[in-house]
Amino acid sequence: MDVSHFRPGVSRQTRTFCSRFCVTGQSDDFDLSVWTIGFDARLRWPLLKSPQFSKGQLQPYITVGPAIFVAHAEDSGNFDPPNQSDSDTSFGVKVPPRITAT
């Protein structure tokens, strides 16, 4: 099982919309957070084995498995009415390749 939390800093941004004419505006900060709960199967390849390192000094591996993604967004001043929030849950697949050296 793998649990992770991601919270990007979404700061104030300037945006421009153009159709017949252009309008520029600013958006305030808003909070966004994503929790991931994954159930992984891991396949590992031990490399550079020696008597001192019986499981290898380099162990590249790949994980794959189903995951639940829970996202929550909260905005305090960009839209009318202010102080809006929303959450969403999705199911998907996680496939993060990683390399571990010991």
Backbone as a chain_set.jsonl record, in Angstrom:
{"seq": "MDVSHFRPGVSRQTRTFCSRFCVTGQSDDFDLSVWTIGFDARLRWPLLKSPQFSKGQLQPYITVGPAIFVAHAEDSGNFDPPNQSDSDTSFGVKVPPRITAT", "coords": {"N": [[0.851, -1.17, 0.0], [0.496, 2.242, -0.729], [0.6, 5.572, 0.191], [0.168, 8.911, -0.631], [0.573, 12.506, -0.625], [-0.156, 15.464, -2.303], [0.37, 18.853, -2.72], [0.18, 21.469, -4.529], [1.494, 24.771, -4.822], [-0.625, 27.135, -5.676], [-0.412, 30.105, -6.806], [-1.106, 33.674, -7.016], [-2.177, 34.664, -10.225], [-1.829, 36.107, -13.483], [-4.008, 36.522, -16.132], [-4.95, 36.513, -19.583], [-7.572, 37.028, -21.799], [-8.583, 36.737, -25.083], [-10.745, 37.724, -27.654], [-12.613, 39.325, -29.68], [-11.546, 41.539, -28.624], [-9.063, 42.101, -26.067], [-8.934, 41.065, -22.664], [-7.544, 41.5, -19.522], [-6.897, 39.982, -16.408], [-6.588, 39.252, -12.866], [-6.087, 36.383, -10.818], [-6.723, 35.266, -7.522], [-4.872, 33.534, -4.917], [-5.445, 30.002, -4.512], [-6.392, 27.018, -2.77], [-5.307, 23.719, -3.307], [-5.391, 20.278, -3.005], [-4.264, 16.895, -3.208], [-4.831, 13.582, -2.473], [-3.457, 10.351, -2.693], [-4.147, 6.977, -2.725], [-2.757, 3.973, -3.059], [-2.601, 0.58, -4.175], [-0.126, -1.393, -4.545], [1.728, -3.61, -6.677], [4.973, -4.835, -6.732], [7.83, -5.186, -8.737], [11.091, -6.18, -8.62], [14.545, -5.792, -9.544], [17.442, -7.036, -8.527], [20.675, -5.795, -8.775], [24.276, -5.784, -9.318], [25.315, -7.645, -7.402], [27.057, -8.979, -4.56], [29.135, -10.692, -2.089], [29.002, -9.034, 0.142], [26.78, -7.456, -0.394], [24.14, -9.028, -0.729], [21.597, -8.756, -1.793], [22.002, -7.019, -3.788], [23.527, -3.937, -4.909], [22.288, -2.051, -6.391], [18.942, -1.568, -7.043], [16.723, -1.467, -9.197], [13.238, -0.922, -9.723], [9.783, -1.503, -10.548], [6.527, -0.373, -9.988], [3.09, -1.172, -10.004], [-0.396, -0.717, -10.016], [-3.842, -0.491, -8.801], [-5.408, 2.632, -7.889], [-6.746, 5.165, -5.722], [-7.75, 8.439, -6.1], [-8.073, 11.412, -4.418], [-9.207, 14.578, -4.61], [-9.199, 17.968, -3.509], [-10.4, 21.218, -3.709], [-10.225, 24.608, -2.794], [-11.484, 27.842, -2.731], [-11.227, 31.27, -2.065], [-11.82, 33.781, -3.096], [-11.981, 34.16, -5.887], [-14.229, 33.68, -7.434], [-17.77, 34.291, -7.878], [-20.384, 33.26, -5.958], [-18.098, 34.044, -3.222], [-15.706, 31.993, -1.336], [-15.827, 29.17, -2.08], [-15.8, 25.595, -2.316], [-14.753, 22.314, -3.337], [-14.784, 18.78, -3.801], [-13.403, 15.799, -5.247], [-13.405, 12.416, -6.261], [-11.552, 9.879, -7.799], [-10.881, 6.871, -9.622], [-8.025, 5.046, -10.626], [-4.9, 4.091, -12.212], [-1.669, 3.538, -10.95], [1.656, 3.963, -12.018], [4.563, 4.364, -11.225], [7.891, 4.582, -12.13], [10.938, 3.811, -10.43], [14.251, 4.141, -9.027], [16.38, 2.64, -6.748], [19.191, 3.044, -4.742], [21.527, 1.398, -2.672]], "CA": [[0.0, 0.0, 0.0], [1.251, 3.475, -0.852], [-0.226, 6.758, 0.405], [0.927, 10.141, -0.858], [-0.179, 13.756, -0.591], [0.421, 16.475, -3.188], [-0.279, 20.144, -2.511], [0.919, 22.49, -5.271], [1.223, 26.163, -4.448], [-1.252, 27.861, -6.78], [-0.365, 31.5, -6.361], [-1.792, 34.677, -7.833], [-1.795, 34.586, -11.63], [-2.426, 37.065, -14.409], [-4.486, 35.825, -17.324], [-5.478, 37.362, -20.649], [-8.524, 36.366, -22.685], [-8.767, 37.54, -26.295], [-11.715, 37.321, -28.658], [-12.531, 40.51, -30.544], [-10.636, 42.417, -27.882], [-8.4, 41.366, -24.989], [-9.209, 41.455, -21.284], [-6.547, 40.945, -18.604], [-7.342, 39.974, -15.02], [-5.767, 38.477, -11.938], [-6.775, 35.456, -9.926], [-6.097, 35.144, -6.207], [-4.418, 32.196, -4.542], [-6.448, 29.041, -4.063], [-5.823, 25.801, -2.207], [-5.576, 22.477, -4.004], [-4.654, 19.154, -2.433], [-4.621, 15.598, -3.782], [-4.383, 12.391, -1.751], [-3.45, 9.145, -3.503], [-4.041, 5.725, -1.977], [-2.508, 2.96, -4.073], [-2.359, -0.803, -3.777], [0.886, -1.674, -5.548], [2.533, -4.822, -6.815], [6.309, -4.352, -7.053], [8.766, -6.117, -9.351], [12.413, -5.629, -8.33], [15.694, -6.449, -10.158], [18.679, -6.759, -7.796], [21.866, -5.727, -9.627], [25.562, -5.579, -8.645], [25.361, -8.506, -6.214], [28.367, -9.371, -4.031], [28.931, -11.287, -0.768], [28.647, -7.987, 1.099], [25.44, -6.98, -0.755], [23.497, -10.205, -1.333], [20.395, -8.331, -2.525], [22.428, -6.079, -4.82], [23.74, -2.539, -4.541], [21.339, -1.267, -7.183], [17.697, -2.328, -7.123], [15.64, -0.799, -9.922], [11.963, -1.627, -9.623], [8.595, -0.847, -11.088], [5.301, -0.694, -9.266], [1.872, -0.956, -10.779], [-1.56, -1.116, -9.241], [-4.98, 0.427, -8.762], [-5.274, 3.734, -6.935], [-7.865, 6.082, -5.492], [-7.268, 9.813, -6.054], [-9.052, 12.296, -3.78], [-8.781, 15.964, -4.798], [-10.021, 18.971, -2.844], [-10.053, 22.588, -4.08], [-10.906, 25.611, -1.975], [-11.235, 29.172, -3.27], [-11.827, 32.252, -1.159], [-12.143, 35.095, -3.632], [-11.893, 34.296, -7.341], [-15.524, 33.529, -8.099], [-18.919, 34.824, -7.173], [-20.082, 33.736, -4.613], [-16.777, 33.674, -2.698], [-15.578, 30.876, -0.389], [-16.322, 27.922, -2.652], [-14.913, 24.439, -2.226], [-15.281, 21.13, -3.998], [-13.945, 17.587, -3.725], [-13.682, 14.81, -6.279], [-12.701, 11.143, -6.089], [-11.43, 9.121, -9.046], [-10.132, 5.624, -9.579], [-7.086, 4.981, -11.742], [-3.77, 3.18, -12.107], [-0.377, 4.167, -10.677], [2.799, 3.267, -12.579], [5.747, 5.228, -11.076], [9.195, 3.899, -12.131], [11.888, 4.369, -9.467], [15.514, 3.442, -8.857], [16.864, 2.757, -5.368], [20.574, 2.612, -4.549], [21.843, 1.212, -1.249]], "C": [[0.895, 1.23, 0.0], [0.284, 4.643, -0.703], [0.654, 7.975, 0.164], [-0.015, 11.339, -0.871], [0.567, 14.777, -1.433], [-0.354, 17.764, -2.991], [0.513, 21.226, -3.246], [0.546, 23.885, -4.776], [0.67, 26.912, -5.644], [-1.373, 29.302, -6.343], [-1.116, 32.406, -7.327], [-1.262, 34.63, -9.256], [-2.502, 35.664, -12.426], [-2.811, 36.306, -15.67], [-5.06, 36.842, -18.309], [-6.373, 36.524, -21.55], [-8.759, 37.277, -23.879], [-9.806, 36.907, -27.191], [-11.685, 38.417, -29.717], [-11.599, 41.54, -29.926], [-10.088, 41.611, -26.714], [-8.752, 41.957, -23.629], [-8.174, 40.762, -20.403], [-7.081, 41.046, -17.185], [-6.404, 39.151, -14.165], [-6.638, 37.547, -11.127], [-6.006, 35.394, -8.614], [-5.609, 33.717, -5.997], [-5.623, 31.296, -4.28], [-5.746, 27.767, -3.645], [-6.269, 24.59, -3.003], [-4.758, 21.392, -3.328], [-5.187, 17.854, -3.024], [-4.005, 14.507, -2.92], [-4.472, 11.214, -2.704], [-3.27, 7.947, -2.582], [-3.93, 4.617, -3.015], [-2.236, 1.597, -3.459], [-1.434, -1.394, -4.839], [1.403, -3.105, -5.507], [3.893, -4.344, -7.313], [7.159, -5.477, -7.633], [10.15, -5.474, -9.262], [13.493, -6.459, -9.019], [16.952, -6.106, -9.367], [19.893, -6.843, -8.728], [23.108, -5.491, -8.766], [25.636, -6.363, -7.337], [26.81, -8.812, -5.844], [28.117, -10.042, -2.682], [28.5, -10.255, 0.281], [27.22, -7.469, 0.872], [24.706, -8.097, -1.479], [22.235, -9.852, -2.124], [20.726, -7.286, -3.587], [22.596, -4.672, -4.295], [22.782, -1.611, -5.278], [20.1, -2.124, -7.379], [16.624, -1.534, -7.868], [14.356, -1.617, -9.789], [10.86, -0.825, -10.28], [7.407, -1.298, -10.255], [4.116, -0.405, -10.18], [0.703, -1.408, -9.909], [-2.68, -0.099, -9.279], [-4.778, 1.491, -7.694], [-6.576, 4.528, -6.853], [-7.253, 7.475, -5.341], [-8.381, 10.692, -5.482], [-8.51, 13.723, -3.87], [-9.756, 16.905, -4.096], [-9.506, 20.356, -3.235], [-10.886, 23.542, -3.237], [-10.494, 26.991, -2.461], [-11.938, 30.196, -2.395], [-12.168, 33.578, -1.818], [-12.124, 35.231, -5.132], [-13.24, 34.286, -8.033], [-16.625, 34.136, -7.253], [-19.957, 33.715, -7.083], [-18.693, 33.281, -4.148], [-16.857, 32.465, -1.76], [-16.237, 29.6, -0.899], [-15.308, 26.811, -2.423], [-15.595, 23.253, -2.895], [-14.286, 19.995, -3.846], [-14.365, 16.622, -4.819], [-12.844, 13.575, -5.996], [-12.721, 10.395, -7.41], [-10.632, 7.853, -8.8], [-9.229, 5.582, -10.799], [-6.009, 3.947, -11.482], [-2.515, 3.999, -11.886], [0.721, 3.318, -11.295], [4.033, 4.17, -12.446], [7.037, 4.418, -11.121], [10.156, 4.589, -11.175], [13.162, 3.533, -9.465], [15.995, 3.702, -7.438], [18.298, 2.255, -5.303], [20.846, 2.476, -3.058], [23.324, 1.297, -1.021]], "O": [[1.934, 1.248, 0.659], [-0.735, 4.699, -1.391], [1.761, 8.06, 0.696], [-1.219, 11.211, -1.093], [1.779, 14.939, -1.294], [-1.582, 17.779, -3.08], [1.413, 21.835, -2.668], [-0.588, 24.129, -4.363], [1.426, 27.286, -6.54], [-2.293, 29.68, -5.618], [-1.683, 31.952, -8.321], [-0.053, 34.563, -9.476], [-3.613, 36.081, -12.098], [-2.015, 35.535, -16.207], [-5.583, 37.886, -17.918], [-5.984, 35.448, -22.006], [-9.095, 38.45, -23.715], [-9.763, 35.707, -27.46], [-10.799, 38.419, -30.571], [-10.948, 42.312, -30.63], [-10.609, 40.539, -26.408], [-8.853, 43.172, -23.465], [-7.958, 39.557, -20.533], [-7.65, 42.067, -16.8], [-5.536, 38.443, -14.674], [-7.776, 37.871, -10.788], [-4.777, 35.462, -8.604], [-5.894, 32.819, -6.789], [-6.686, 31.767, -3.877], [-4.644, 27.47, -4.106], [-7.446, 24.444, -3.333], [-3.56, 21.566, -3.102], [-6.378, 17.718, -3.303], [-2.8, 14.509, -2.667], [-5.447, 11.085, -3.444], [-2.353, 7.912, -1.761], [-4.875, 4.35, -3.757], [-1.704, 1.492, -2.354], [-1.886, -1.838, -5.894], [1.501, -3.721, -4.446], [3.956, -3.525, -8.23], [7.203, -6.58, -7.089], [10.362, -4.368, -9.759], [13.387, -7.684, -9.082], [17.485, -5.005, -9.509], [20.101, -7.86, -9.39], [23.002, -5.052, -7.621], [25.977, -5.809, -6.292], [27.678, -8.894, -6.712], [27.0, -9.975, -2.169], [27.732, -10.565, 1.192], [26.534, -7.091, 1.821], [24.656, -8.113, -2.709], [21.853, -10.589, -3.033], [19.824, -6.732, -4.215], [21.909, -4.255, -3.363], [22.508, -0.503, -4.817], [20.191, -3.267, -7.826], [15.714, -0.987, -7.245], [14.39, -2.847, -9.748], [10.996, 0.373, -10.53], [7.305, -2.463, -9.871], [4.158, 0.499, -11.015], [0.817, -2.375, -9.156], [-2.489, 1.027, -9.737], [-4.064, 1.274, -6.714], [-7.382, 4.55, -7.784], [-6.338, 7.666, -4.541], [-9.496, 10.71, -6.004], [-7.479, 14.038, -3.277], [-10.966, 16.679, -4.085], [-8.314, 20.636, -3.108], [-12.074, 23.322, -2.998], [-9.305, 27.282, -2.59], [-13.099, 30.019, -2.026], [-12.757, 34.44, -1.165], [-12.244, 36.352, -5.628], [-13.372, 34.839, -9.125], [-16.437, 34.45, -6.078], [-20.388, 33.254, -8.139], [-18.175, 32.267, -4.615], [-17.944, 31.984, -1.439], [-17.097, 29.023, -0.232], [-14.104, 27.06, -2.347], [-16.819, 23.188, -3.007], [-13.08, 20.227, -3.772], [-15.514, 16.617, -5.262], [-11.705, 13.679, -5.543], [-13.759, 10.285, -8.062], [-9.815, 7.781, -7.883], [-9.614, 6.027, -11.88], [-6.168, 3.05, -10.653], [-2.306, 5.023, -12.537], [0.733, 2.099, -11.129], [4.51, 4.694, -13.453], [7.266, 3.618, -10.214], [10.19, 5.818, -11.111], [13.152, 2.364, -9.851], [16.014, 4.844, -6.979], [18.587, 1.151, -5.764], [20.445, 3.331, -2.269], [23.782, 1.166, 0.114]]}, "num_chains": 1, "name": "protein.A"}
